[in-house]
Amino acid sequence: MTIALHGKGISRGIALGAAHIVQRDTLEVVEYTVSAAELPLELARLDSAVEESRQGLRAMRERIPAHTPSDIVAFIDAHLLMLDDPHLTEEPKRLMHERGCNAEWALKLQRDALISVFDSMDDAYLRTRRDDVDHVFNRVLRALLNHAPARHEGGEANLEGLILIADDLSPADALLMQQHGIAGFITEYGGPTSHTAIIARSLGLPGVVGVPHARRYLREGEALIVDGDEGLVLGDADQRILEHYRARRDERQKKVSRLARLKRAPAMTADGVPIELLANVDLESDFELAKASGARGVGLYRTEFLYMNRLDPPSEEEHLAVYGRLVEAFRQQPVTIRTMDIGADKQTGAGVSSSRANTVNPALGMRAVRLGLKEPELLVPQLRAIVRASALGQVRLMIPMLSDLDEAAQVTHLIRGIQAEFTRLGVPHDPAMPIGGMLEVPAAVMFADGFARALDFLSIGTNDLIQYAVAIDRVNEEVSYLYDPLNPGVLRLIELAIRHADAADCPIAMCGEMAGDVRYTRLLLGLGLRAFSVHPSLLLEVKQVLAETELQPVRRLVAKTLKSTDPARYRELLTALG
């Protein structure tokens, strides 16, 4: 009988293949006392395990194909750096000296202490860091316990076409899966913002994470279907279901081929209204993908990953090197670089204060522009690099999470000071570089006319705007059902922002997830949106809907609905828009 399991789809696509269950040995750690005479040998065991783990990661890094994007390699480098971190190498030794305990127990105590700190925090990116800590500590523990590597970690394993099932997978595992030709994967834990998820999306591996007890319900070798679009796993599927999904997979491939014909076509509606269609990029591997998809520039480059995959904040030169490659990829097309959007309690390295670790609600705390203005040693090197990059092409700087005009004024003041210094020193830059801001806070949307007059452009960030507007944490499963782009209040906020920007003749785009969901494309056109910034993999689908849409009927229908106080009318709107 077919079994259906649900999780979170993190990488679009459908994979069919036989199940391979990763059964790593349980890391059972026993505590025992070590005498003073035995302690040097026990300390040496820990050093040896750390070095064995380091050599394993280095060997894996050397096997990575030369064409693999540098930012993916950086995930392995980050784990290598963590093996040199005193929290992993020295703190367990201190515990061994103080308590006279064995290496495994000291390592477990330190891991548990760090994990408990991360678990007490409510931030998606910080949870990503928690996973990395767990992966690295467990790697060392397995070396201490002399556990054999899993099958997919072996260089000679033949896993082509299989579906991997595990409790969790590390970024290193994701790279190994791609090298082995694995068709897709399922994990019992993890989320869409984990480093493993990021790599899987970049490598095009369909995957579903957060599937409780997957290894209990699924059997080794059984035929599986992984639907990364819907977050669905089907086990023991009968022939009829298999044929249905094969047809869906084949149709998807044909659709991709058909959409490819739109790459060079202009983005416009059926009645000839031009639409600006830009790309959102996260990693360097997205740069060429965005260009190849036909994007007319970058509407959002999320720079926080430059901070997250390291122990120390990036330097001005490191920032500039990445921005230079981005500008080079798009040459004379506009590139919008968003300054760091780091969460309230996100520890990005030694240069970041840890005094905010106990913030009750980080989403409402010291994050993004607030953090940058409070700790300018983080923000200023980035601003300097962006200003220098402006000499290379059409660079635009965007400020996230603005709440009031004073924040925008402070950042602008910093930029003007940097530009004045560069002019004095003869450092090339564009003194007219556009400075814009994101509308993510409802108060900022209500005052969008003020922001539109103070800044050069605006962009609506629906991911945060929706959660703030309806007062929920979108990663909290108990209230996530309220995260609804069709909430009448949310739609009115979006329409208000666009109307204010248009009245001030200020360009406005949308870069949130809503912009890339084709279910809402016609709705957004009806609200007045004329610039979309979406993930490269979604760009051609949006372009196709644009080409099939006549604007005026859509505008009339949306305007009529916005006047209604009946929530059901808003639900019916998508059906009416077709």
C-alpha positions, 0 to 999 in steps of 0.5 A: 500500500502506498504511504504518503509522508509530508515535509518541506520541499527545499529544492524543486523537481521530482525524483524517482528511485530506490530508497537507500537508508543512511544508518549511521551508528548511534553515537553512544557516549559513555562517561568514565574517569581518567586519572592524571597519569592517563590524561595526556593520552586522552588529550592526544586521542582528542587531538587525533580525532580532530586531525582525522576529521580535518583530513577527511574534510580536506580529502573531500574538498580535493575531490570536488570538481573544479567547476563547482562554485566557490561559495559551495566549496566555502561550506566545507571550508567553514567546517574546516575552520570550525575544527580550529575553533577553541570552542571545539579544540580547547574547551573540551580539554579544559573540561577534561582537566577540571573533571577528569573525564574522558574525551568523548564525554568532554566533547559531548558536554561542550557540544550540548552546551553550545547547542542549548544556546542555539536552541534557545534562540529564534532565528532561521540563520542562527539555527543554520549555524546550530546545524553546522556545530552539530555536524562538526562535533559529530564528525569528531565524535565518530572519529573518537568512537572509531565508527565506519563512514556511511556508504555515501561517504565512501569513494567507491560507492555506487549510488547513482539514481538512488534516493538517500534517506537520513536523519540529517545531512551535512553540506559535505553530504550534499556535495557527496550526493551530487558526486555519486549521482544521487537522484534526490534525498529525504531527511527527518530533520532540517529546514529550508534555510539550512546550509544543506538545503541551500547547496541542494537547491544550487545543485538541483537535487530534489529534496524534502526535509523535516519528514518525521520518522522517515527511516521507520516508515520507508524500507531499503530498496523500495521505490520512492517518489520525492516531490520537491515542489509539494514537500511530499514523499511517496513510498511503495507507490503502485504502477499507476502512481509511478506512471503519473509522476513519471508523466509529471517529471517528463512534462516538467522537463518539456515545460522547462524546454518550452520556457527556455524559448522565452529567455530572449523575449522581452518581459511584457503583458499581452497588451504590450505593457513592459515589465521589469523582470530581475533576479534574486541571488543568494550564492555566487553559483546563482550569478550565471544561473540568473544571467542564463535565465534571461534576467535583466539584472539583479533586483536583490543580492542577499549578502548575509551568506558572506557573513554566515559561512565563516568565523570572522566578518568579511573584510572590505576586500573580500566584499569587493571581490564578490561584488566585482564578480557579480557586476562582471556577470551582468556587465551593463545591467543593474545590480542591487546589493542589499546590505547585511540582513543579519538577525538579532542574535546571529553570531557571525564571528569574533567581531560581532557582539554576543550580548544579544544572545538572550533576545526574546524575539529576535525578529523584532530585535537588533537586526539588519540596518539596526545592527549595522548602525549599532555596530558600524565595524560590521556595516562600514566595510561593506558600504565601502566595498559597495561604493567601490564596486559602483565604479564597475557597473550599474550598482544600486545599494539597498537598505533592509528593514527600514522603520523610519527615515532617520535610519535611511538618513544615517546610512546615507550619511555614512555613504556620502562620507565614504564617497567624499573620502574616495573623491579626495583620494582618487578612488574610482566610484559612482557618486550618483550610485542609487540608494534604496530601501526595503519596505518590510515593516508596516509602519514604513509602508504606511509612510511610503510616500516619505521614503519614496521622496527620500530614496532613489528606489524602493522594494517590497519584501513580502516575507517579513512584511506579511509576518509583521502585518499579521503578527506571527512568526512564519517559522512557528508551525503553531501559527504559520497557517496565518502567514497568508499573502491574500490577507486583505490587510496585506494586499492593501499594504502592498497597493498603498506602497505601490501607489505612494511610490508611483505618485512620487515617481519613485521606482518600486519592485517586489523581491519577496517570495510572493513575486516569484509565485505565479499564482499571484502574478496577475494579482500583483499586476492588478495592484500596480506592480511593474517590477518583479525580482524572483529566483532565477528558476522561477523567472521564465514561469513568471514571464510566461504568465505576463505574456498571457495577461491583459492588464486592464481587465486585471486592474479593474477586477483587483481594484473592485476587490480591494474596496470589499470588506468581505474576506471571501471576495479576496479568496475568490480573486485568484480564481477570477483572475485565472 
